Amino acid sequence: MLGSFTLRTDGGARGNPGPAGAGFVIEDASGAIVRSGGRYLGVATNNVAEYEALVWGLQTALDHGIRRIEVRADSELVVRQVNGHYKVKNAGLIPLHKASCELLKRFESARVMHVRREENVAADDLANRAMDARETIGDGVAPGAGGQTSLFG
């Protein structure tokens, strides 16, 4: 799918670790939402939830035929790790980081940038709604689709 799209991702854990959820929203150039989802992850850390949201959102974007993406995430850690500014030292994050980077390489154009929480309200809402319902909501691809790493699903 031509044109530029924005992927907003957010994850959270209540207790860290605790009940966790991941959410994403994909917007077209006009800001209209083309795909979105929230998924309950069970017990996980906030950082795992943030990566799960990124992996799931990227998988869904590729499944939707999107070739150019700008990721906007409010996790400074994830953004800096994916952009190569921080090393990934936590063993639990290594497979999710690897999956994220491999997915990003499949786009013609991909950029990952940090934004303030206020810019990710819709993704945050989906993560929280999934945590509250303890289920998957929205129209994201099946977790782990395409053989990609997911700790949950």
DSSP file (Angstrom, degrees, kcal/mol; ACC not computed):
  #  RESIDUE AA STRUCTURE BP1 BP2  ACC     N-H-->O    O-->H-N    N-H-->O    O-->H-N    TCO  KAPPA ALPHA  PHI   PSI    X-CA   Y-CA   Z-CA
    1    1 A M              0   0    0      0, 0.0    66,-1.3     0, 0.0    67,-0.4   0.000 360.0 360.0 360.0 123.2    0.0    0.0    0.0
    2    2 A L        +     0   0    0     64,-0.1     2,-0.1    65,-0.1    66,-0.0  -0.280 360.0  58.8 -79.4 168.6    1.6    3.3   -1.1
    3    3 A G  S    S-     0   0    0     25,-0.1    65,-0.5     2,-0.0     2,-0.4  -0.240  88.9 -71.8  96.6 168.5    1.5    6.4    1.0
    4    4 A S        -     0   0    0     -2,-0.1     2,-0.3    63,-0.1    25,-0.2  -0.825  45.4-168.3-104.6 139.4    2.9    7.0    4.4
    5    5 A F  E     -a   69   0A   0     63,-1.5    65,-2.3    -2,-0.4     2,-0.5  -0.883  13.9-137.5-124.8 155.4    1.3    5.5    7.5
    6    6 A T  E     -aB  70  27A   0     21,-2.5    21,-2.9    -2,-0.3     2,-0.6  -0.954  10.2-161.0-115.0 130.4    1.8    6.2   11.2
    7    7 A L  E     -aB  71  26A   0     63,-2.5    65,-3.1    -2,-0.5     2,-0.5  -0.957   6.0-167.2-109.7 119.0    2.0    3.4   13.8
    8    8 A R  E     -aB  72  25A   0     17,-3.1    17,-2.1    -2,-0.6     2,-0.3  -0.926  12.2-175.6-105.9 127.8    1.3    4.4   17.4
    9    9 A T  E     +aB  73  24A   0     63,-1.6    65,-0.8    -2,-0.5     2,-0.3  -0.920  11.0 167.2-126.6 150.1    2.2    1.8   20.0
   10   10 A D  E     - B   0  23A   0     13,-2.5    13,-3.3    -2,-0.3     2,-0.3  -0.971   6.4-177.8-157.3 146.0    1.9    1.5   23.7
   11   11 A G  E     + B   0  22A   0     -2,-0.3     2,-0.3    11,-0.2    11,-0.2  -0.958   7.5 179.9-139.0 158.2    2.1   -1.1   26.3
   12   12 A G  E     - B   0  21A   0      9,-2.3     9,-2.4    -2,-0.3     2,-0.4  -0.995  15.9-154.6-157.7 158.1    1.6   -1.2   30.1
   13   13 A A  E     - B   0  20A   0     -2,-0.3     2,-1.1     7,-0.2     7,-0.2  -1.000  18.2-137.8-136.7 134.5    1.7   -3.3   33.1
   14   14 A R  S    S+     0   0    0      5,-2.8    30,-0.0    -2,-0.4    -2,-0.0  -0.773  98.6   6.4 -93.5  96.2   -0.2   -2.8   36.4
   15   15 A G  S    S-     0   0    0     -2,-1.1     3,-0.2     3,-0.2    -1,-0.2  -0.044 112.2 -97.8 120.5 -31.3    2.4   -3.6   39.0
   16   16 A N  S    S+     0   0    0     28,-0.2    29,-0.2     3,-0.2     2,-0.1   0.904 125.5  33.4  47.3  75.8    5.5   -4.1   36.7
   17   17 A P  S    S+     0   0    0      0, 0.0    28,-0.2     0, 0.0    26,-0.1   0.469 110.0  94.7 -81.8 157.8    5.4   -7.0   36.5
   18   18 A G  E    S- C   0  44A   0     26,-2.1    26,-2.4    -3,-0.2    -3,-0.2  -0.950  83.1 -21.0-178.8-171.5    1.7   -7.4   36.6
   19   19 A P  E    S- C   0  43A   0      0, 0.0    -5,-2.8     0, 0.0     2,-0.3  -0.328  74.7-168.3 -53.9 129.2   -1.3   -7.7   34.4
   20   20 A A  E     -BC  13  42A   0     22,-2.8    21,-3.0    -7,-0.2    22,-0.7  -0.850  18.5-173.6-129.5 157.7   -0.2   -6.3   31.1
   21   21 A G  E     -BC  12  40A   0     -9,-2.4    -9,-2.3    -2,-0.3     2,-0.4  -0.985  11.2-149.3-147.5 156.9   -1.6   -5.2   27.8
   22   22 A A  E     -BC  11  39A   0     17,-2.2    17,-2.7    -2,-0.3     2,-0.3  -0.974  16.9-178.3-127.3 141.3   -0.3   -4.0   24.4
   23   23 A G  E     +BC  10  38A   0    -13,-3.3   -13,-2.5    -2,-0.4     2,-0.3  -0.987   4.4 177.8-140.3 151.0   -2.1   -1.6   22.0
   24   24 A F  E     -BC   9  37A   0     13,-2.3    13,-2.1    -2,-0.3     2,-0.4  -0.988  11.2-163.2-147.8 156.5   -1.5   -0.1   18.6
   25   25 A V  E     -BC   8  36A   0    -17,-2.1   -17,-3.1    -2,-0.3     2,-0.5  -0.991   8.2-156.7-138.3 131.3   -3.2    2.2   16.1
   26   26 A I  E     -BC   7  35A   0      9,-3.1     8,-3.0    -2,-0.4     9,-1.2  -0.954  16.4-171.7-109.8 125.9   -2.3    2.6   12.4
   27   27 A E  E     -BC   6  33A   0    -21,-2.9   -21,-2.5    -2,-0.5     6,-0.2  -0.891  16.1-133.8-116.9 145.0   -3.2    5.9   10.8
   28   28 A D    >   -     0   0    0      4,-2.5     3,-2.1    -2,-0.3   -23,-0.1  -0.244  47.3 -82.0 -82.6-177.2   -3.1    6.9    7.2
   29   29 A A  T 3  S+     0   0    0      1,-0.3   -24,-0.1   -25,-0.2    -1,-0.1   0.750 131.5  53.9 -61.2 -24.3   -1.7   10.2    6.0
   30   30 A S  T 3  S-     0   0    0      2,-0.1    -1,-0.3     1,-0.0     3,-0.1   0.541 120.0-107.6 -86.5  -6.0   -5.0   12.0    6.9
   31   31 A G  S <  S+     0   0    0     -3,-2.1     2,-0.2     1,-0.3    -2,-0.1   0.434  71.5 143.8  93.9   0.2   -5.0   10.7   10.4
   32   32 A A        -     0   0    0      1,-0.1    -4,-2.5    -5,-0.1     2,-0.4  -0.531  55.4-116.2 -73.7 138.5   -7.8    8.2    9.8
   33   33 A I  E     +C   27   0A   0     -6,-0.2    -6,-0.3    -2,-0.2     3,-0.1  -0.633  35.8 173.1 -78.2 124.7   -7.4    4.9   11.7
   34   34 A V  E     +     0   0A   0     -8,-3.0     2,-0.3    -2,-0.4    -7,-0.2   0.716  69.3   3.5-103.4 -28.1   -7.0    2.0    9.3
   35   35 A R  E     +C   26   0A   0     -9,-1.2    -9,-3.1     2,-0.0    -1,-0.4  -0.978  66.8 165.8-152.5 150.5   -6.2   -0.8   11.8
   36   36 A S  E     +C   25   0A   0     -2,-0.3   103,-2.9   -11,-0.2     2,-0.3  -0.984   3.6 171.5-160.0 160.0   -6.0   -1.0   15.6
   37   37 A G  E     -CD  24 138A   0    -13,-2.1   -13,-2.3    -2,-0.3     2,-0.3  -0.983  19.0-155.4-168.5 159.1   -5.9   -3.5   18.4
   38   38 A G  E     -CD  23 137A   0     99,-2.3    99,-3.3    -2,-0.3     2,-0.4  -0.993  16.6-169.2-138.0 141.9   -5.4   -4.2   22.1
   39   39 A R  E     -C   22   0A   0    -17,-2.7   -17,-2.2    -2,-0.3     2,-0.4  -0.994  21.0-132.4-139.4 132.1   -4.2   -7.5   23.6
   40   40 A Y  E     -C   21   0A   0     -2,-0.4   -19,-0.3    95,-0.3    91,-0.1  -0.664  20.2-173.1 -77.5 133.6   -4.1   -8.8   27.1
   41   41 A L  E     -     0   0A   0    -21,-3.0     2,-0.3     1,-0.4   -20,-0.2   0.471  27.5-130.6-108.1  -5.1   -0.7  -10.3   27.8
   42   42 A G  E    S-C   20   0A   0    -22,-0.7   -22,-2.8   110,-0.1     2,-0.5  -0.650  71.1  -8.0  82.6-149.9   -1.1  -11.9   31.2
   43   43 A V  E    S+C   19   0A   0     -2,-0.3     2,-0.3   -24,-0.2   -30,-0.1  -0.730  87.7 131.2 -87.0 125.1    1.6  -11.0   33.7
   44   44 A A  E     -C   18   0A   0    -26,-2.4   -26,-2.1    -2,-0.5   -28,-0.2  -0.945  53.9 -91.9-157.5 172.5    4.5   -9.1   32.1
   45   45 A T     >  -     0   0    0     -2,-0.3     4,-2.2   -28,-0.2     5,-0.1  -0.508  37.4-111.1 -88.1 164.2    6.7   -6.1   32.6
   46   46 A N  H  > S+     0   0    0      1,-0.2     4,-2.4     2,-0.2     5,-0.2   0.903 118.0  52.5 -59.7 -42.8    6.0   -2.7   31.1
   47   47 A N  H  > S+     0   0    0      1,-0.2     4,-2.1     2,-0.2    -1,-0.2   0.891 108.3  49.7 -66.2 -38.7    9.0   -3.0   28.7
   48   48 A V  H  > S+     0   0    0      2,-0.2     4,-2.8     1,-0.2    -1,-0.2   0.930 111.0  50.7 -62.0 -43.9    7.8   -6.4   27.4
   49   49 A A  H  X S+     0   0    0     -4,-2.2     4,-2.2     1,-0.2    -2,-0.2   0.893 108.2  52.3 -61.6 -40.2    4.4   -4.9   26.9
   50   50 A E  H  X S+     0   0    0     -4,-2.4     4,-1.8     1,-0.2    -1,-0.2   0.926 112.8  44.4 -61.7 -44.7    5.9   -2.0   24.9
   51   51 A Y  H  X S+     0   0    0     -4,-2.1     4,-2.9     2,-0.2     5,-0.2   0.898 109.9  55.3 -67.0 -40.2    7.8   -4.3   22.7
   52   52 A E  H  X S+     0   0    0     -4,-2.8     4,-2.5     1,-0.2     5,-0.2   0.903 107.7  50.3 -59.0 -40.8    4.8   -6.6   22.2
   53   53 A A  H  X S+     0   0    0     -4,-2.2     4,-2.5     2,-0.2    -1,-0.2   0.916 111.8  47.9 -62.5 -43.2    2.8   -3.6   21.0
   54   54 A L  H  X S+     0   0    0     -4,-1.8     4,-2.6     2,-0.2     5,-0.2   0.947 113.4  46.1 -63.8 -49.7    5.5   -2.7   18.5
   55   55 A V  H  X S+     0   0    0     -4,-2.9     4,-2.5     1,-0.2     5,-0.2   0.931 115.3  46.8 -59.7 -46.8    5.9   -6.2   17.1
   56   56 A W  H  X S+     0   0    0     -4,-2.5     4,-2.3    -5,-0.2    85,-0.3   0.908 112.9  48.8 -64.2 -42.8    2.1   -6.7   16.8
   57   57 A G  H  X S+     0   0    0     -4,-2.5     4,-2.4    -5,-0.2    -1,-0.2   0.905 112.4  48.0 -63.8 -42.2    1.6   -3.3   15.2
   58   58 A L  H  X S+     0   0    0     -4,-2.6     4,-2.4     2,-0.2     5,-0.2   0.913 111.3  50.7 -65.4 -42.5    4.4   -3.9   12.7
   59   59 A Q  H  X S+     0   0    0     -4,-2.5     4,-2.4    -5,-0.2    -2,-0.2   0.923 112.2  47.6 -59.1 -44.1    3.1   -7.3   11.8
   60   60 A T  H  X S+     0   0    0     -4,-2.3     4,-1.8     2,-0.2    -2,-0.2   0.897 109.7  52.5 -66.4 -40.4   -0.4   -5.8   11.3
   61   61 A A  H  <>S+     0   0    0     -4,-2.4     5,-2.4     2,-0.2     4,-0.3   0.930 111.8  45.8 -60.9 -45.8    1.0   -3.0    9.1
   62   62 A L  H ><5S+     0   0    0     -4,-2.4     3,-1.5     1,-0.2    -2,-0.2   0.912 111.2  52.6 -63.6 -41.8    2.8   -5.5    6.9
   63   63 A D  H 3<5S+     0   0    0     -4,-2.4    -1,-0.2     1,-0.3    -2,-0.2   0.824 106.3  54.5 -61.5 -31.9   -0.3   -7.7    6.7
   64   64 A H  T 3<5S-     0   0    0     -4,-1.8    -1,-0.3    -5,-0.2    -2,-0.2   0.484 121.8-109.0 -81.0  -4.0   -2.3   -4.7    5.6
   65   65 A G  T < 5 +     0   0    0     -3,-1.5     2,-0.3    -4,-0.3    -3,-0.2   0.615  62.7 157.3  87.5  13.4    0.2   -4.1    2.7
   66   66 A I      < +     0   0    0     -5,-2.4    -1,-0.3    -6,-0.2   -64,-0.1  -0.556  17.0 176.0 -75.5 133.9    1.8   -1.0    4.2
   67   67 A R        +     0   0    0    -66,-1.3    41,-1.8   -64,-0.3    42,-1.7   0.597  65.5  49.9-113.0 -19.3    5.3   -0.3    2.8
   68   68 A R  E     + e   0 109A   0    -65,-0.5   -63,-1.5   -67,-0.4     2,-0.4  -0.988  68.2 170.7-127.2 127.5    6.2    3.0    4.5
   69   69 A I  E     -ae   5 110A   0     40,-2.5    42,-1.6    -2,-0.4     2,-0.5  -0.991  26.6-161.5-141.2 142.4    5.8    3.5    8.2
   70   70 A E  E     -ae   6 111A   0    -65,-2.3   -63,-2.5    -2,-0.4     2,-0.4  -0.982  21.8-151.9-119.4 117.2    6.6    6.0   10.9
   71   71 A V  E     -ae   7 112A   0     40,-3.6    42,-2.9    -2,-0.5     2,-0.5  -0.746   9.1-168.9 -91.5 132.4    6.4    4.5   14.4
   72   72 A R  E     +ae   8 113A   0    -65,-3.1   -63,-1.6    -2,-0.4     2,-0.3  -0.962  16.1 166.9-123.0 112.1    5.6    6.8   17.3
   73   73 A A  E     -ae   9 114A   0     40,-2.2    42,-2.1    -2,-0.5   -63,-0.1  -0.931  36.0-147.3-127.1 147.8    6.1    5.2   20.7
   74   74 A D  S    S+     0   0    0    -65,-0.8     2,-0.9    -2,-0.3    43,-0.2   0.365  73.7  99.1 -97.0   6.7    6.2    6.7   24.1
   75   75 A S     >  -     0   0    0      1,-0.2     4,-2.4   -66,-0.2     5,-0.2  -0.818  52.8-170.1 -92.4 104.8    8.7    4.2   25.5
   76   76 A E  H  > S+     0   0    0     -2,-0.9     4,-2.6     1,-0.2     5,-0.2   0.875  85.5  55.8 -61.4 -36.7   12.1    5.9   25.3
   77   77 A L  H  > S+     0   0    0      2,-0.2     4,-2.5     1,-0.2     5,-0.2   0.954 109.7  43.9 -61.1 -51.0   13.8    2.7   26.1
   78   78 A V  H  > S+     0   0    0      1,-0.2     4,-2.9     2,-0.2     5,-0.3   0.930 114.7  49.5 -61.5 -46.4   12.3    0.8   23.2
   79   79 A V  H  X S+     0   0    0     -4,-2.4     4,-2.0     1,-0.2     6,-0.2   0.929 113.7  45.4 -60.2 -46.0   12.8    3.6   20.7
   80   80 A R  H  <>S+     0   0    0     -4,-2.6     5,-2.6    -5,-0.2     6,-1.5   0.862 114.7  48.2 -68.8 -34.2   16.5    4.0   21.7
   81   81 A Q  H ><5S+     0   0    0     -4,-2.5     3,-1.3    -5,-0.2    -2,-0.2   0.938 112.7  46.9 -70.0 -45.4   17.1    0.3   21.6
   82   82 A V  H 3<5S+     0   0    0     -4,-2.9    -2,-0.2     1,-0.3    -1,-0.2   0.856 112.4  51.0 -65.1 -34.2   15.5   -0.2   18.2
   83   83 A N  T 3<5S-     0   0    0     -4,-2.0    -1,-0.3    -5,-0.3    -2,-0.2   0.449 118.1-113.4 -83.2   0.6   17.4    2.8   16.8
   84   84 A G  T < 5S+     0   0    0     -3,-1.3    -3,-0.2     2,-0.2    -2,-0.1   0.610  86.7 114.5  82.7  12.6   20.7    1.3   18.1
   85   85 A H  S   <S+     0   0    0     -5,-2.6     2,-0.4    -6,-0.2    -4,-0.2   0.763  77.6  38.3 -86.2 -26.2   21.4    4.0   20.8
   86   86 A Y  S    S-     0   0    0     -6,-1.5    -2,-0.2    -9,-0.1     2,-0.2  -0.947  83.2-124.4-121.6 145.0   21.0    1.6   23.7
   87   87 A K        -     0   0    0     -2,-0.4     2,-0.8    -3,-0.1    -5,-0.1  -0.551  24.9-120.1 -79.6 153.0   22.1   -2.0   24.0
   88   88 A V        +     0   0    0     -2,-0.2    -1,-0.0     1,-0.2     6,-0.0  -0.857  42.8 161.3 -95.8 108.3   19.5   -4.6   24.9
   89   89 A K        +     0   0    0     -2,-0.8     2,-0.5     4,-0.0    -1,-0.2   0.709  45.0  92.0-100.4 -25.5   20.8   -6.1   28.1
   90   90 A N    >>  -     0   0    0      1,-0.2     3,-1.4     2,-0.0     4,-1.1  -0.614  67.3-147.9 -77.2 120.6   17.6   -7.7   29.5
   91   91 A A  T 34 S+     0   0    0     -2,-0.5     3,-0.2     1,-0.3    -1,-0.2   0.816  96.4  58.3 -59.0 -32.5   17.4  -11.3   28.2
   92   92 A G  T 34 S+     0   0    0      1,-0.2     4,-0.4     2,-0.1    -1,-0.3   0.734 107.6  46.6 -70.9 -21.6   13.6  -11.2   28.1
   93   93 A L  T <> S+     0   0    0     -3,-1.4     4,-2.9     1,-0.1     5,-0.3   0.671  90.3  83.5 -92.0 -18.8   13.7   -8.3   25.6
   94   94 A I  H  X S+     0   0    0     -4,-1.1     4,-2.6     1,-0.2     5,-0.2   0.910  92.7  44.4 -56.2 -49.5   16.3   -9.6   23.2
   95   95 A P  H  > S+     0   0    0      0, 0.0     4,-2.3     0, 0.0    -1,-0.2   0.872 115.7  48.5 -66.1 -32.5   13.9  -11.8   21.1
   96   96 A L  H  > S+     0   0    0     -4,-0.4     4,-2.3     2,-0.2    -2,-0.2   0.887 111.8  48.9 -71.9 -38.2   11.4   -9.0   21.0
   97   97 A H  H  X S+     0   0    0     -4,-2.9     4,-2.6     2,-0.2     5,-0.2   0.930 112.3  49.1 -62.9 -46.0   14.0   -6.4   20.0
   98   98 A K  H  X S+     0   0    0     -4,-2.6     4,-2.4    -5,-0.3    -2,-0.2   0.922 111.6  48.6 -60.9 -45.0   15.3   -8.8   17.3
   99   99 A A  H  X S+     0   0    0     -4,-2.3     4,-2.4     2,-0.2    -1,-0.2   0.907 110.9  51.3 -62.4 -42.0   11.8   -9.4   16.0
  100  100 A S  H  X S+     0   0    0     -4,-2.3     4,-2.5     1,-0.2    -2,-0.2   0.942 111.7  46.1 -59.8 -48.5   11.1   -5.6   15.9
  101  101 A C  H  X S+     0   0    0     -4,-2.6     4,-1.5     1,-0.2    -1,-0.2   0.885 112.2  50.8 -64.5 -39.3   14.3   -4.9   13.9
  102  102 A E  H  X S+     0   0    0     -4,-2.4     4,-0.5    -5,-0.2    -1,-0.2   0.905 111.7  47.9 -65.4 -40.6   13.6   -7.7   11.5
  103  103 A L  H >< S+     0   0    0     -4,-2.4     3,-1.5     1,-0.2     4,-0.3   0.917 107.7  55.2 -65.4 -43.0   10.1   -6.5   10.9
  104  104 A L  H >< S+     0   0    0     -4,-2.5     3,-1.4     1,-0.3    -1,-0.2   0.849 101.0  59.8 -59.2 -34.6   11.3   -2.9   10.4
  105  105 A K  H 3< S+     0   0    0     -4,-1.5    -1,-0.3     1,-0.2    -2,-0.2   0.699  93.3  67.1 -67.0 -19.2   13.7   -4.1    7.7
  106  106 A R  T << S+     0   0    0     -3,-1.5    -1,-0.2    -4,-0.5     2,-0.2   0.586  85.9  85.7 -80.3  -9.9   10.7   -5.4    5.6
  107  107 A F  S <  S-     0   0    0     -3,-1.4     3,-0.2    -4,-0.3   -39,-0.2  -0.628  78.6-134.2 -88.2 149.7    9.4   -1.9    5.0
  108  108 A E  S    S+     0   0    0    -41,-1.8     2,-0.4     1,-0.3   -40,-0.2   0.878  98.9  11.4 -63.9 -37.5   10.6    0.2    2.1
  109  109 A S  E    S+e   68   0A   0    -42,-1.7   -40,-2.5     2,-0.0     2,-0.3  -0.989  74.6 168.7-144.6 130.5   10.9    3.1    4.6
  110  110 A A  E     +e   69   0A   0     -2,-0.4     2,-0.4   -42,-0.2   -40,-0.2  -0.992   5.9 177.7-147.3 137.1   10.6    2.9    8.4
  111  111 A R  E     -e   70   0A   0    -42,-1.6   -40,-3.6    -2,-0.3     2,-0.5  -0.999  12.2-157.2-138.7 138.2   11.4    5.4   11.1
  112  112 A V  E     +e   71   0A   0     -2,-0.4     2,-0.3   -42,-0.2   -40,-0.2  -0.971  20.2 172.6-120.1 123.5   10.9    5.0   14.9
  113  113 A M  E     -e   72   0A   0    -42,-2.9   -40,-2.2    -2,-0.5     2,-0.3  -0.947  30.6-117.5-133.9 153.0   10.6    8.1   17.0
  114  114 A H  E     +e   73   0A   0     -2,-0.3     2,-0.3   -42,-0.2   -40,-0.2  -0.686  33.5 178.0 -86.9 136.8    9.8    8.9   20.6
  115  115 A V        -     0   0    0    -42,-2.1     2,-0.1    -2,-0.3   -39,-0.0  -0.902  33.8 -94.3-131.6 163.6    6.7   10.9   21.4
  116  116 A R    >   -     0   0    0     -2,-0.3     3,-2.1     1,-0.1     4,-0.3  -0.403  39.7-108.2 -73.8 155.5    5.1   12.1   24.6
  117  117 A R  G >  S+     0   0    0      1,-0.3     3,-2.2     2,-0.2     7,-0.2   0.833 116.0  67.2 -52.2 -36.5    2.3   10.0   26.2
  118  118 A E  G >  S+     0   0    0      1,-0.3     3,-0.6     2,-0.2    -1,-0.3   0.743  96.4  55.4 -60.6 -22.7   -0.3   12.6   25.2
  119  119 A E  G <  S+     0   0    0     -3,-2.1    -1,-0.3     1,-0.2    -2,-0.2   0.487 106.6  51.0 -88.0  -2.9    0.4   11.7   21.5
  120  120 A N  G <>  +     0   0    0     -3,-2.2     4,-2.4    -4,-0.3     5,-0.2  -0.025  66.8 125.5-122.1  30.0   -0.4    8.0   22.1
  121  121 A V  H <> S+     0   0    0     -3,-0.6     4,-2.6     1,-0.2     5,-0.2   0.885  73.5  51.2 -59.7 -42.4   -3.7    8.2   23.9
  122  122 A A  H  > S+     0   0    0      2,-0.2     4,-1.9     1,-0.2    -1,-0.2   0.911 112.5  45.0 -66.0 -42.6   -5.5    5.9   21.5
  123  123 A A  H  > S+     0   0    0      2,-0.2     4,-2.2     1,-0.2  -113,-0.2   0.904 113.8  50.7 -66.5 -40.9   -2.9    3.1   21.7
  124  124 A D  H  X S+     0   0    0     -4,-2.4     4,-2.4     1,-0.2    -2,-0.2   0.910 108.7  52.4 -61.2 -43.3   -2.8    3.5   25.5
  125  125 A D  H  X S+     0   0    0     -4,-2.6     4,-2.7    -5,-0.2    -1,-0.2   0.907 109.1  49.1 -60.8 -43.1   -6.6    3.2   25.6
  126  126 A L  H  X S+     0   0    0     -4,-1.9     4,-2.2     2,-0.2    -1,-0.2   0.898 110.3  50.5 -65.6 -40.4   -6.6    0.0   23.6
  127  127 A A  H  X S+     0   0    0     -4,-2.2     4,-2.1     2,-0.2    -2,-0.2   0.923 114.1  45.2 -61.9 -43.5   -3.9   -1.5   25.9
  128  128 A N  H  X S+     0   0    0     -4,-2.4     4,-2.7     2,-0.2    -2,-0.2   0.887 111.3  51.7 -69.1 -39.7   -5.9   -0.6   29.0
  129  129 A R  H  X S+     0   0    0     -4,-2.7     4,-2.4     2,-0.2    -1,-0.2   0.893 110.7  49.1 -63.8 -38.3   -9.2   -1.8   27.5
  130  130 A A  H  X>S+     0   0    0     -4,-2.2     4,-1.8     2,-0.2     5,-1.3   0.898 111.1  49.9 -67.5 -39.8   -7.6   -5.2   26.7
  131  131 A M  H  <5S+     0   0    0     -4,-2.1    -2,-0.2     2,-0.2    -1,-0.2   0.934 112.7  47.2 -61.5 -45.1   -6.2   -5.4   30.2
  132  132 A D  H  <5S+     0   0    0     -4,-2.7    -2,-0.2     1,-0.2    -1,-0.2   0.905 120.0  37.7 -63.4 -42.5   -9.6   -4.7   31.7
  133  133 A A  H  <5S-     0   0    0     -4,-2.4    -1,-0.2    -5,-0.2    -2,-0.2   0.665  99.1-137.7 -82.7 -17.3  -11.4   -7.2   29.4
  134  134 A R  T  <5S+     0   0    0     -4,-1.8     2,-0.3     1,-0.2    -3,-0.2   0.911  70.7  86.8  55.9  45.6   -8.5   -9.7   29.6
  135  135 A E  S   <S-     0   0    0     -5,-1.3     2,-0.4    -6,-0.1   -95,-0.3  -0.943  85.0 -85.2-156.7 176.0   -8.9  -10.4   25.9
  136  136 A T        -     0   0    0     -2,-0.3     2,-0.3   -97,-0.2   -97,-0.2  -0.766  43.2-178.1 -92.0 135.7   -7.8   -9.2   22.4
  137  137 A I  E     +D   38   0A   0    -99,-3.3   -99,-2.3    -2,-0.4     3,-0.3  -0.902  38.4  29.3-128.8 158.8   -9.8   -6.4   20.8
  138  138 A G  E    S-D   37   0A   0     -2,-0.3  -101,-0.3  -101,-0.2    -2,-0.0  -0.486  93.4 -64.3  94.8-163.0   -9.6   -4.7   17.4
  139  139 A D  S    S+     0   0    0   -103,-2.9  -102,-0.2    -2,-0.2    -1,-0.2  -0.147  73.9 137.2-125.7  37.7   -8.5   -5.9   14.0
  140  140 A G        -     0   0    0     -3,-0.3   -83,-0.1  -104,-0.2  -102,-0.1  -0.405  62.5 -90.6 -75.3 160.3   -4.8   -6.7   14.4
  141  141 A V        -     0   0    0    -85,-0.3    -1,-0.1     1,-0.2   -81,-0.1  -0.234  59.9 -75.7 -64.6 161.8   -3.3   -9.8   12.9
  142  142 A A    >   -     0   0    0      1,-0.1     3,-1.9     2,-0.1    -1,-0.2  -0.354  63.9 -91.8 -58.7 136.7   -3.2  -13.0   15.0
  143  143 A P  T 3  S+     0   0    0      0, 0.0    -1,-0.1     0, 0.0     7,-0.1  -0.240 112.2  14.8 -53.4 134.0   -0.4  -12.7   17.6
  144  144 A G  T >  S+     0   0    0      1,-0.2     3,-1.0     5,-0.2     4,-0.3   0.603  88.3 164.8  77.3  11.8    2.8  -14.2   16.3
  145  145 A A  G X   +     0   0    0     -3,-1.9     3,-1.0     1,-0.2    -1,-0.2  -0.252  60.9  28.1 -60.3 148.3    1.6  -14.2   12.7
  146  146 A G  G 3  S-     0   0    0      1,-0.2    -1,-0.2     2,-0.0    -2,-0.1   0.691 130.0 -74.5  74.1  18.1    4.3  -14.7   10.1
  147  147 A G  G <  S+     0   0    0     -3,-1.0    -1,-0.2     1,-0.2    -2,-0.2   0.625  88.5 151.3  73.2  12.1    6.5  -16.7   12.5
  148  148 A Q    <   -     0   0    0     -3,-1.0    -1,-0.2    -4,-0.3     2,-0.2  -0.403  51.6 -93.0 -79.7 156.3    7.5  -13.6   14.4
  149  149 A T        +     0   0    0    -54,-0.2     2,-0.3    -2,-0.1    -5,-0.2  -0.441  50.0 158.0 -70.8 134.3    8.4  -13.7   18.1
  150  150 A S        -     0   0    0     -2,-0.2     3,-0.0    -7,-0.1   -98,-0.0  -0.937  34.1-151.9-149.8 136.0    5.8  -13.0   20.7
  151  151 A L  S    S+     0   0    0     -2,-0.3     2,-0.4  -103,-0.1    -2,-0.0   0.646  88.7  45.4 -80.2 -13.3    6.0  -14.1   24.3
  152  152 A F              0   0    0      1,-0.1    -1,-0.1  -110,-0.0  -110,-0.1  -0.990 360.0 360.0-131.5 133.7    2.2  -14.2   24.4
  153  153 A G              0   0    0     -2,-0.4    -1,-0.1  -112,-0.1    -2,-0.1   0.432 360.0 360.0 129.5 360.0   -0.2  -15.7   21.9
